Amino acid sequence: MDSETEFPKPNAKAVNYYFKVEHHFMPEKNFYSDPVNLRIRKQAVSSIAKVYDISVIAICFLTIAAKKRNKSFSLTSFMEGRSADIKVDKIMEIERFILIALEDIKYSKPVTPFCFLDYFYPQFKSIGGFKRRCINEIIVQAQGEDKFMDYRPSVIALASFLAATRIAYPSKMFIVSRPMPKGLRNCYHGLVDLCRSKGIKIVRGNETETETKTESDKQEQATGKEEDTKLHVSSSETIES
């Protein structure tokens, strides 16, 4: 799947809607100052990994997508030659759970950082782009960290691209950056640290994961003077913390 397909042209009407309502999907001020609420959140974030292996869940999403695209798709044939520990019956069971959850999401229409990825991506395409999977991983990993709870979804989405740029294209930060609000800058720096501590591989748009090369160690100083910069969002939208 190429980067053009991974980041399709966004629906302008939908994006405008997301920007207008995203604040409704933020926790109330001081909500997580209550240890009980914080503990519940941590349990919710970690529950998926505890219930099922993440790799199995990933396979289930692939098989659901395949069934949507190809009516003749055979799960049994697809699973042939794969791990004997993953049974077809288990895949079907998890698929049902996922489909039920997706049905609930369809009606609740939550606004998450993923809603803004297609909107922000074109500004990073000129420097080489990214595979969507690595940007998704940054966002997912950030959900498990308390320090990112107060950032709006659009801020996390944009900061994820900035963090990926700093790691994969450190010498090109100046192309996509200008003075940025303090909240966005702090989020971006936090996500860079997150990527390094979690070992998240940033895969460029023209690379496969096995071909990924990290330039940050060689060119760390290249963007040292660009730290107080901001990415241009658009003439109509302003990113704040």
Backbone as numpy.savetxt, mean C-alpha at the origin, in Angstrom:
# Nx Ny Nz CAx CAy CAz Cx Cy Cz
2.47 -8.68 -15.06 1.62 -7.50 -15.06 2.50 -6.26 -15.06
2.37 -5.37 -16.03 3.22 -4.21 -16.09 2.65 -3.08 -15.24
3.48 -2.02 -15.05 3.07 -0.94 -14.16 1.89 -0.16 -14.70
1.70 -0.13 -16.03 0.56 0.56 -16.60 -0.72 -0.10 -16.13
-0.72 -1.44 -16.13 -1.90 -2.19 -15.72 -2.08 -2.13 -14.21
-0.99 -2.15 -13.48 -1.06 -2.15 -12.02 -1.59 -0.84 -11.47
-1.35 0.25 -12.16 -1.84 1.55 -11.74 -2.68 2.16 -12.87
-3.91 1.72 -13.02 -4.76 2.22 -14.11 -5.12 3.69 -13.91
-5.60 4.32 -14.97 -5.99 5.72 -14.89 -7.11 5.87 -13.86
-6.93 6.77 -12.89 -7.94 6.90 -11.83 -9.23 7.54 -12.31
-10.30 7.23 -11.62 -11.59 7.85 -11.88 -11.63 9.17 -11.11
-11.65 10.29 -11.83 -11.57 11.60 -11.20 -12.69 11.84 -10.20
-13.89 11.42 -10.56 -15.05 11.61 -9.68 -14.86 10.84 -8.38
-14.38 9.61 -8.49 -14.17 8.78 -7.31 -13.08 9.36 -6.41
-11.99 9.83 -7.02 -10.89 10.39 -6.24 -11.34 11.64 -5.48
-12.09 12.50 -6.15 -12.60 13.70 -5.48 -13.47 13.32 -4.29
-14.26 12.27 -4.46 -15.11 11.79 -3.37 -14.25 11.31 -2.21
-13.19 10.57 -2.51 -12.32 10.04 -1.46 -11.68 11.18 -0.65
-11.22 12.21 -1.35 -10.59 13.33 -0.65 -11.59 14.04 0.27
-12.83 14.12 -0.17 -13.85 14.84 0.61 -14.28 14.09 1.86
-14.29 12.76 1.78 -14.86 11.99 2.90 -13.82 11.23 3.73
-12.55 11.28 3.35 -11.57 10.45 4.06 -11.49 10.77 5.55
-11.77 12.02 5.93 -11.67 12.37 7.35 -12.70 11.61 8.20
-13.78 11.15 7.55 -14.79 10.38 8.29 -14.28 9.00 8.69
-13.21 8.56 8.05 -12.68 7.22 8.32 -11.46 7.26 9.24
-11.25 8.43 9.86 -10.17 8.57 10.83 -10.72 8.37 12.24
-9.91 7.84 13.15 -10.38 7.69 14.54 -10.59 9.06 15.17
-11.52 9.14 16.10 -11.75 10.39 16.81 -10.50 10.78 17.59
-10.34 12.08 17.81 -9.17 12.57 18.52 -9.07 11.89 19.88
-7.87 11.44 20.21 -7.58 10.77 21.49 -8.24 9.40 21.63
-8.82 8.88 20.54 -9.47 7.57 20.61 -8.48 6.50 21.05
-7.27 6.56 20.50 -6.28 5.53 20.82 -5.44 5.86 22.05
-5.81 6.94 22.75 -5.15 7.19 24.03 -5.69 6.24 25.09
-6.83 5.62 24.78 -7.41 4.61 25.65 -6.71 3.28 25.37
-6.02 2.71 26.35 -5.28 1.45 26.14 -6.15 0.32 25.62
-7.42 0.32 26.00 -8.33 -0.73 25.55 -8.53 -0.65 24.04
-8.78 0.56 23.53 -8.97 0.74 22.09 -7.70 0.39 21.32
-6.57 0.77 21.87 -5.29 0.48 21.22 -5.05 -1.02 21.17
-5.38 -1.72 22.24 -5.19 -3.17 22.29 -6.09 -3.87 21.28
-7.33 -3.40 21.16 -8.27 -4.00 20.20 -7.76 -3.81 18.78
-7.22 -2.62 18.49 -6.69 -2.36 17.16 -5.53 -3.30 16.85
-4.63 -3.46 17.79 -3.48 -4.34 17.56 -3.92 -5.78 17.30
-4.94 -6.20 18.03 -5.45 -7.56 17.84 -6.08 -7.71 16.46
-6.79 -6.67 16.02 -7.44 -6.72 14.71 -6.42 -6.78 13.59
-5.37 -5.95 13.71 -4.34 -5.90 12.66 -3.61 -7.23 12.54
-3.38 -7.89 13.67 -2.60 -9.13 13.65 -3.44 -10.38 13.46
-4.76 -10.24 13.48 -5.63 -11.43 13.46 -5.52 -12.23 12.18
-5.40 -11.56 11.04 -5.33 -12.28 9.76 -4.12 -13.20 9.73
-2.98 -12.66 10.13 -1.75 -13.44 10.09 -1.81 -14.62 11.05
-2.56 -14.47 12.14 -2.66 -15.55 13.12 -3.60 -16.65 12.65
-4.65 -16.26 11.95 -5.65 -17.24 11.53 -5.17 -18.05 10.34
-4.62 -17.38 9.35 -4.18 -18.07 8.14 -2.82 -17.54 7.69
-2.07 -18.41 7.06 -0.80 -18.01 6.49 -1.03 -16.98 5.40
-0.24 -15.90 5.42 -0.43 -14.82 4.46 -0.29 -15.31 3.02
0.63 -16.24 2.78 0.83 -16.75 1.42 -0.42 -17.46 0.91
-1.13 -18.14 1.82 -2.37 -18.83 1.43 -3.44 -17.80 1.07
-3.53 -16.75 1.85 -4.50 -15.69 1.57 -4.19 -15.05 0.22
-2.90 -14.84 -0.06 -2.50 -14.26 -1.34 -2.95 -15.15 -2.50
-2.78 -16.46 -2.35 -3.21 -17.40 -3.38 -4.72 -17.31 -3.59
-5.45 -17.16 -2.48 -6.92 -17.07 -2.57 -7.36 -15.84 -3.36
-6.69 -14.72 -3.14 -7.03 -13.52 -3.90 -6.75 -13.73 -5.39
-5.66 -14.43 -5.69 -5.34 -14.72 -7.09 -6.39 -15.62 -7.72
-6.81 -16.64 -6.99 -7.80 -17.57 -7.55 -9.16 -16.91 -7.71
-9.52 -16.03 -6.79 -10.79 -15.29 -6.93 -10.75 -14.42 -8.17
-9.62 -13.72 -8.36 -9.47 -12.86 -9.54 -9.50 -13.68 -10.82
-8.85 -14.84 -10.79 -8.82 -15.71 -11.98 -10.22 -16.20 -12.34
-11.01 -16.53 -11.33 -12.38 -17.00 -11.58 -13.25 -15.89 -12.16
-12.98 -14.66 -11.75 -13.74 -13.53 -12.28 -13.41 -13.29 -13.75
-12.16 -13.50 -14.12 -11.71 -13.23 -15.49 -11.93 -14.40 -16.43
-11.85 -15.61 -15.89 -11.92 -16.80 -16.74 -12.93 -17.79 -16.16
-14.05 -17.92 -16.81 -15.12 -18.80 -16.31 -14.70 -20.27 -16.30
-13.72 -20.62 -17.12 -13.29 -22.02 -17.20 -12.10 -22.32 -16.27
-11.75 -21.35 -15.43 -10.62 -21.54 -14.51 -10.85 -22.74 -13.60
-9.84 -23.59 -13.47 -9.93 -24.78 -12.63 -9.00 -24.65 -11.43
-9.58 -24.57 -10.25 -8.78 -24.45 -9.04 -7.92 -25.70 -8.83
-8.50 -26.87 -9.11 -7.76 -28.12 -8.93 -6.52 -28.15 -9.82
-6.68 -27.75 -11.09 -5.54 -27.73 -12.01 -4.51 -26.70 -11.57
-4.99 -25.55 -11.10 -4.10 -24.48 -10.66 -3.23 -24.93 -9.49
-3.81 -25.73 -8.59 -3.09 -26.14 -7.39 -2.17 -27.33 -7.63
-2.28 -27.98 -8.78 -1.41 -29.11 -9.08 0.05 -28.66 -9.13
0.91 -29.39 -8.46 2.33 -29.05 -8.47 2.72 -28.04 -7.41
1.73 -27.49 -6.71 2.03 -26.55 -5.64 2.11 -27.29 -4.31
2.36 -26.54 -3.24 2.58 -27.15 -1.93 1.47 -28.12 -1.55
1.88 -29.31 -1.13 0.91 -30.33 -0.73 0.23 -29.96 0.58
0.81 -28.99 1.29 0.23 -28.56 2.57 -1.00 -27.69 2.36
-1.16 -27.15 1.16 -2.31 -26.29 0.87 -3.36 -27.10 0.13
-4.44 -27.40 0.79 -5.50 -28.22 0.22 -6.52 -27.36 -0.53
-7.09 -27.93 -1.57 -8.11 -27.23 -2.36 -9.29 -26.84 -1.49
-9.69 -27.74 -0.60 -10.82 -27.44 0.29 -10.54 -26.23 1.17
-9.30 -26.12 1.63 -8.92 -24.98 2.48 -8.95 -23.68 1.67
-8.47 -23.75 0.43 -8.51 -22.58 -0.44 -9.95 -22.12 -0.63
-10.84 -23.04 -0.90 -12.24 -22.71 -1.13 -12.88 -22.11 0.12
-12.49 -22.63 1.28 -13.04 -22.11 2.54 -12.62 -20.66 2.75
-11.34 -20.38 2.53 -10.84 -19.02 2.73 -11.42 -18.08 1.67
-11.58 -18.59 0.45 -12.22 -17.78 -0.60 -13.59 -17.30 -0.15
-14.35 -18.17 0.47 -15.69 -17.80 0.93 -15.62 -16.68 1.97
-14.67 -16.79 2.90 -14.50 -15.75 3.91 -14.16 -14.41 3.25
-13.26 -14.46 2.28 -12.84 -13.23 1.59 -14.01 -12.61 0.83
-14.77 -13.43 0.14 -15.91 -12.91 -0.64 -16.96 -12.29 0.27
-17.18 -12.88 1.43 -18.12 -12.30 2.39 -17.62 -10.94 2.87
-16.32 -10.87 3.16 -15.73 -9.61 3.61 -15.80 -8.55 2.51
-15.52 -8.95 1.27 -15.58 -8.02 0.15 -16.99 -7.49 -0.07
-17.96 -8.34 0.16 -19.36 -7.92 0.02 -19.69 -6.85 1.07
-19.20 -7.05 2.29 -19.41 -6.05 3.34 -18.71 -4.74 2.99
-17.49 -4.84 2.46 -16.73 -3.65 2.10 -17.44 -2.88 0.99
-18.03 -3.61 0.05 -18.71 -2.95 -1.08 -19.79 -2.00 -0.60
-20.48 -2.39 0.46 -21.57 -1.56 0.96 -21.10 -0.50 1.96
-20.04 -0.78 2.70 -19.55 0.21 3.66 -18.66 1.25 2.99
-18.04 0.89 1.85 -17.20 1.79 1.06 -16.17 2.54 1.90
-15.31 1.84 2.62 -14.29 2.52 3.42 -13.26 3.19 2.53
-12.69 4.29 3.00 -11.63 4.98 2.27 -10.30 4.63 2.93
-9.43 4.03 2.17 -8.12 3.58 2.66 -7.03 4.18 1.79
-5.75 4.05 2.19 -4.66 4.56 1.35 -4.68 3.97 -0.06
-5.18 2.75 -0.22 -5.21 2.12 -1.54 -6.09 2.89 -2.52
-7.06 3.63 -2.01 -7.96 4.39 -2.88 -7.23 5.50 -3.64
-6.07 5.92 -3.15 -5.37 7.07 -3.73 -4.14 6.69 -4.56
-3.80 5.41 -4.61 -2.58 5.01 -5.30 -2.59 5.34 -6.79
-3.70 5.05 -7.46 -3.77 5.32 -8.90 -3.69 6.82 -9.18
-4.16 7.63 -8.24 -4.14 9.08 -8.41 -2.72 9.64 -8.31
-1.95 9.15 -7.34 -0.61 9.68 -7.13 0.44 9.07 -8.04
0.20 7.87 -8.53 1.24 7.15 -9.27 1.80 7.90 -10.48
0.99 8.57 -11.32 1.55 9.22 -12.50 2.70 10.17 -12.21
2.72 10.77 -11.03 3.79 11.70 -10.68 5.12 10.99 -10.43
5.06 9.69 -10.23 6.26 8.90 -9.98 6.65 8.04 -11.18
5.78 7.97 -12.14 6.05 7.16 -13.33 7.26 7.69 -14.09
7.43 9.02 -14.10 8.51 9.62 -14.87 9.90 9.23 -14.38
10.02 8.83 -13.13 11.33 8.45 -12.61 11.60 6.95 -12.74
10.61 6.20 -13.24 10.79 4.76 -13.42 9.67 3.92 -12.85
8.93 4.49 -11.89 7.77 3.80 -11.35 8.10 2.66 -10.40
7.03 1.99 -9.95 7.17 0.90 -8.99 6.18 -0.21 -9.31
6.47 -1.40 -8.82 5.48 -2.47 -8.84 4.51 -2.21 -7.69
3.24 -2.39 -7.96 2.23 -2.06 -6.97 2.39 -2.89 -5.69
2.85 -4.10 -5.83 2.94 -4.99 -4.67 3.79 -4.38 -3.55
4.92 -3.75 -3.91 5.79 -3.21 -2.86 5.16 -1.99 -2.19
4.41 -1.19 -2.95 3.71 -0.06 -2.35 2.61 -0.57 -1.42
1.91 -1.60 -1.87 0.88 -2.21 -1.02 1.48 -2.70 0.30
2.66 -3.29 0.20 3.28 -3.85 1.41 3.65 -2.75 2.40
4.11 -1.62 1.90 4.42 -0.50 2.79 3.18 -0.09 3.56
2.06 0.03 2.83 0.81 0.46 3.45 0.32 -0.56 4.48
0.37 -1.83 4.12 -0.10 -2.88 5.03 0.76 -2.91 6.30
2.07 -2.84 6.13 2.96 -2.86 7.29 2.74 -1.64 8.18
2.43 -0.51 7.57 2.20 0.72 8.34 0.98 0.60 9.24
0.01 -0.22 8.83 -1.21 -0.36 9.63 -0.94 -1.00 10.99
0.17 -1.70 11.10 0.50 -2.35 12.36 1.34 -1.48 13.28
1.63 -0.25 12.85 2.47 0.65 13.64 1.63 1.79 14.22
1.72 1.99 15.53 0.92 3.02 16.20 1.19 4.42 15.67
2.43 4.71 15.27 2.78 6.08 14.91 2.15 6.56 13.61
1.54 5.65 12.85 0.90 6.07 11.60 -0.62 6.18 11.73
-1.15 5.99 12.93 -2.60 5.96 13.10 -3.28 7.30 12.83
-2.57 8.40 13.07 -3.19 9.72 12.96 -3.07 10.34 11.57
-2.47 9.64 10.63 -2.34 10.18 9.27 -3.53 9.77 8.41
-4.02 10.73 7.64 -5.14 10.43 6.76 -4.70 9.46 5.66
-5.65 8.70 5.10 -5.31 7.71 4.06 -4.52 8.30 2.89
-4.89 9.50 2.44 -4.19 10.11 1.30 -2.75 10.43 1.65
-2.49 10.82 2.89 -1.13 11.13 3.32 -0.27 9.87 3.32
-0.81 8.78 3.83 -0.06 7.52 3.85 0.21 7.03 2.43
-0.77 7.19 1.54 -0.58 6.77 0.14 0.56 7.54 -0.51
0.52 8.87 -0.38 1.55 9.71 -0.99 2.91 9.47 -0.33
2.92 9.37 0.99 4.17 9.14 1.71 4.79 7.79 1.35
3.97 6.81 1.02 4.48 5.50 0.62 5.27 5.60 -0.68
4.75 6.38 -1.62 5.47 6.59 -2.88 6.77 7.36 -2.63
6.72 8.36 -1.76 7.92 9.13 -1.45 8.98 8.25 -0.80
8.55 7.40 0.14 9.50 6.50 0.80 10.12 5.54 -0.20
9.29 5.01 -1.09 9.80 4.08 -2.11 10.79 4.79 -3.03
10.51 6.05 -3.35 11.42 6.82 -4.20 12.75 7.03 -3.51
12.69 7.38 -2.24 13.94 7.61 -1.48 14.82 6.37 -1.46
14.20 5.20 -1.41 14.96 3.95 -1.34 15.42 3.47 -2.71
14.52 3.50 -3.70 14.84 2.94 -5.02 15.48 3.94 -5.98
15.14 5.23 -5.81 15.66 6.27 -6.72 16.17 7.47 -5.91
17.10 7.28 -4.99 17.52 8.39 -4.13 18.04 9.61 -4.88
18.68 9.39 -6.01 19.24 10.51 -6.78 18.19 11.27 -7.57
16.94 10.74 -7.59 15.88 11.37 -8.37 14.80 12.01 -7.49
15.05 12.09 -6.19 14.05 12.67 -5.29 13.69 14.09 -5.70
14.66 14.84 -6.21 14.41 16.23 -6.57 13.38 16.36 -7.68
13.20 15.32 -8.48 12.26 15.37 -9.60 10.82 15.39 -9.11
10.55 14.70 -8.02 9.17 14.57 -7.54 8.93 15.32 -6.24
9.83 16.21 -5.86 9.69 16.82 -4.54 9.79 18.34 -4.55
9.08 18.92 -3.61 9.05 20.35 -3.34 8.76 20.51 -1.85
8.80 21.75 -1.30 8.50 21.91 0.14 7.19 21.23 0.52
7.20 20.42 1.56 6.02 19.65 1.95 5.59 19.97 3.37
4.29 19.78 3.67 3.80 20.00 5.03 4.53 19.09 6.01
4.63 19.55 7.25 5.35 18.80 8.27 4.78 17.40 8.46
3.44 17.29 8.44 2.83 15.99 8.65 3.22 14.98 7.59
3.20 15.41 6.33 3.58 14.53 5.23 5.05 14.16 5.33
5.88 15.14 5.67 7.31 14.88 5.79 7.60 13.86 6.88
6.94 14.02 8.02 7.16 13.07 9.12 6.69 11.67 8.76
5.55 11.59 8.07 5.03 10.29 7.65 5.98 9.62 6.67
6.46 10.39 5.72 7.38 9.87 4.71 8.66 9.34 5.34
9.25 10.12 6.27 10.46 9.66 6.95 10.19 8.40 7.76
9.03 8.38 8.41 8.67 7.20 9.19 8.54 5.95 8.34
8.00 6.12 7.13 7.83 4.97 6.24 9.16 4.50 5.66
10.10 5.42 5.46 11.44 5.02 5.02 12.06 4.12 6.09
11.96 4.56 7.36 12.49 3.75 8.46 11.77 2.40 8.54
10.46 2.41 8.31 9.68 1.18 8.35 10.17 0.20 7.28
10.38 0.70 6.07 10.84 -0.16 4.97 12.17 -0.81 5.32
13.04 -0.05 5.93 14.36 -0.58 6.26 14.29 -1.58 7.41
13.50 -1.26 8.42 13.42 -2.15 9.58 12.69 -3.46 9.25
11.72 -3.39 8.33 10.95 -4.58 7.95 11.56 -5.31 6.75
12.59 -4.71 6.17 13.21 -5.34 5.01 12.32 -5.37 3.78
11.50 -4.34 3.61 10.59 -4.28 2.46 11.39 -3.98 1.19
11.27 -4.83 0.20 11.98 -4.65 -1.06 11.16 -3.74 -1.98
11.78 -2.67 -2.43 11.12 -1.76 -3.36 11.48 -2.18 -4.78
10.49 -2.64 -5.52 10.72 -3.14 -6.88 10.33 -2.06 -7.88
11.27 -1.69 -8.72 11.02 -0.66 -9.73 10.07 -1.17 -10.80
9.51 -0.23 -11.53 8.51 -0.59 -12.53 9.02 -1.51 -13.62
10.30 -1.42 -13.94 10.85 -2.24 -15.03 11.63 -3.45 -14.52
11.48 -3.77 -13.23 12.22 -4.88 -12.65 11.29 -5.97 -12.15
11.88 -7.14 -11.95 11.20 -8.19 -11.19 11.80 -8.15 -9.80
11.17 -8.84 -8.85 11.67 -8.79 -7.48 13.08 -9.33 -7.37
13.42 -10.33 -8.18 14.76 -10.91 -8.11 15.82 -9.99 -8.70
15.39 -9.02 -9.50 16.34 -8.10 -10.12 16.50 -6.81 -9.32
15.73 -6.68 -8.24 15.73 -5.44 -7.48 17.11 -5.11 -6.95
17.53 -3.89 -7.17 18.80 -3.41 -6.66 18.52 -2.21 -5.77
19.17 -2.17 -4.63 18.98 -1.06 -3.71 20.11 -0.05 -3.88
19.76 1.18 -4.24 20.75 2.22 -4.45 20.95 3.09 -3.22
20.07 2.97 -2.26 20.09 3.90 -1.13 21.42 3.89 -0.38
22.06 2.73 -0.23 23.33 2.66 0.49 24.45 3.38 -0.26
24.36 3.37 -1.59 25.40 3.97 -2.41 25.19 5.47 -2.60
23.91 5.90 -2.60 23.63 7.28 -2.95 22.87 8.00 -1.84
23.04 7.59 -0.60 22.29 8.15 0.53 22.45 9.66 0.59
23.67 10.13 0.28 23.93 11.54 0.38 23.31 12.34 -0.76
22.87 11.66 -1.82 22.38 12.37 -3.00 21.15 13.20 -2.73
20.35 12.77 -1.77 19.11 13.49 -1.49 19.13 14.17 -0.13
20.28 14.29 0.47 20.38 14.88 1.80 19.84 16.29 1.88
20.03 17.04 0.80 19.58 18.43 0.80 18.15 18.59 0.33
17.54 17.47 -0.05 16.16 17.56 -0.50 15.17 17.14 0.58
15.62 16.97 1.82 14.73 16.45 2.85 13.58 17.38 3.16
13.76 18.69 2.99 12.69 19.64 3.29 11.91 19.94 2.03
11.52 18.90 1.32 10.84 19.08 0.06 9.45 18.52 0.07
8.68 18.90 -0.96 7.29 18.47 -1.05 6.96 18.00 -2.45
6.19 16.97 -2.54 5.68 16.50 -3.81 4.50 17.35 -4.21
4.45 17.78 -5.46 3.29 18.51 -5.96 2.12 17.55 -6.09
1.01 17.87 -5.44 -0.15 17.00 -5.48 -1.03 17.37 -6.65
-1.59 18.53 -6.65 -2.36 19.03 -7.77 -2.76 20.45 -7.44
-3.36 21.14 -8.37 -3.76 22.52 -8.15 -4.97 22.61 -7.25
-5.69 21.50 -7.07 -6.94 21.54 -6.32 -6.90 20.80 -5.00
-5.89 19.93 -4.79 -5.84 19.13 -3.57 -4.59 19.46 -2.77
-4.71 19.58 -1.47 -3.59 19.85 -0.60 -3.46 18.74 0.42
-2.28 18.18 0.53 -2.05 17.12 1.50 -1.56 17.74 2.80
-2.25 17.43 3.87 -1.85 17.87 5.19 -1.83 16.67 6.11
-1.29 16.84 7.30 -1.28 15.73 8.25 -2.64 15.57 8.88
